[in-house]
Amino acid sequence: MSRAINVNATEAHVTGMCAKHDAVITSIETLRSGGTRVVLTNGDSAARLRNAYGSKVITSAVRRQPMRVIQLPNPVSAPADVHPRTGAPSPWKARA
């Protein structure tokens, strides 16, 4: 059984229902077409939530928000004998 559920409810309501039914959320997002998509840690929790929401479960196709991935610039390269974040001598320094 799928761990993902599309529900005709707000994120706050879905979060509350998950807490009430001891269901752990892996991911949650608002749908462009209305409602909320929630992914739970296991299928049993998803089945309990589907049962709790009943007719509010969306079974038709939905429009999701596009995920925005931002590429961060590369950090400044540090010499191999220096820790890149702290600047302290690296414990992995190659020994001659």
C-alpha positions as CSV (number, residue, x, y, z in Angstrom):
1,M,0.0,0.0,0.0
2,S,1.2,3.5,-0.8
3,R,2.6,5.7,2.0
4,A,1.4,8.9,0.1
5,I,-2.0,10.4,0.5
6,N,-3.7,13.4,-1.2
7,V,-6.3,14.9,1.1
8,N,-8.8,17.7,0.7
9,A,-7.6,19.5,3.9
10,T,-5.1,22.1,5.0
11,E,-1.6,21.2,6.1
12,A,-2.4,22.2,9.6
13,H,-5.4,19.9,9.7
14,V,-3.4,17.0,8.2
15,T,-0.6,17.5,10.7
16,G,-3.1,17.4,13.6
17,M,-4.7,14.3,12.3
18,C,-1.3,12.6,12.0
19,A,-0.5,13.5,15.6
20,K,-3.9,12.2,16.7
21,H,-3.4,8.9,14.9
22,D,0.3,8.5,15.8
23,A,1.4,8.7,12.2
24,V,4.9,10.0,11.5
25,I,5.2,12.4,8.5
26,T,8.0,12.0,6.1
27,S,7.0,14.8,3.7
28,I,4.1,17.2,3.4
29,E,3.2,19.8,0.8
30,T,0.3,22.0,-0.3
31,L,-1.1,20.9,-3.7
32,R,-1.6,23.5,-6.5
33,S,-5.0,22.0,-7.3
34,G,-6.0,22.3,-3.6
35,G,-5.5,20.1,-0.7
36,T,-2.4,18.5,0.9
37,R,-0.1,15.7,-0.1
38,V,1.4,13.8,2.9
39,V,3.9,10.9,2.8
40,L,4.0,8.8,6.0
41,T,6.7,6.5,7.3
42,N,4.7,3.3,6.7
43,G,1.7,1.9,4.9
44,D,-0.2,1.1,8.1
45,S,-0.2,4.7,9.2
46,A,-1.3,5.7,5.7
47,A,-4.2,3.2,5.8
48,R,-5.3,4.6,9.2
49,L,-5.3,8.1,7.8
50,R,-7.2,7.1,4.7
51,N,-9.8,5.5,6.8
52,A,-10.0,8.6,9.1
53,Y,-10.4,11.0,6.2
54,G,-12.8,8.9,4.2
55,S,-14.3,10.9,1.3
56,K,-11.8,13.7,1.8
57,V,-9.1,11.5,0.2
58,I,-8.4,12.8,-3.3
59,T,-8.3,9.9,-5.8
60,S,-8.2,11.9,-9.0
61,A,-5.0,13.4,-10.6
62,V,-3.6,16.4,-8.7
63,R,-1.2,19.3,-9.6
64,R,1.8,19.5,-7.3
65,Q,4.1,22.5,-6.7
66,P,7.3,22.2,-8.7
67,M,10.3,21.6,-6.4
68,R,12.9,24.3,-6.5
69,V,16.5,23.1,-6.2
70,I,19.1,25.7,-5.6
71,Q,22.7,25.0,-6.5
72,L,25.0,26.5,-4.0
73,P,28.5,27.7,-5.0
74,N,31.4,25.5,-4.2
75,P,33.2,26.4,-0.9
76,V,36.7,27.9,-1.1
77,S,39.2,25.1,-1.4
78,A,41.5,24.7,1.6
79,P,45.0,23.1,1.6
80,A,44.9,19.4,2.3
81,D,46.6,19.8,5.7
82,V,44.0,22.3,7.0
83,H,40.4,21.5,8.0
84,P,38.1,23.3,5.4
85,R,35.7,24.8,8.0
86,T,37.8,25.5,11.1
87,G,41.2,26.1,9.6
88,A,42.7,23.8,12.2
89,P,45.4,21.3,11.2
90,S,43.7,18.3,9.6
91,P,44.0,15.0,11.5
92,W,44.0,13.2,8.1
93,K,47.1,14.9,6.8
94,A,49.1,12.6,4.6
95,R,52.3,11.5,6.4
96,A,55.5,11.3,4.4
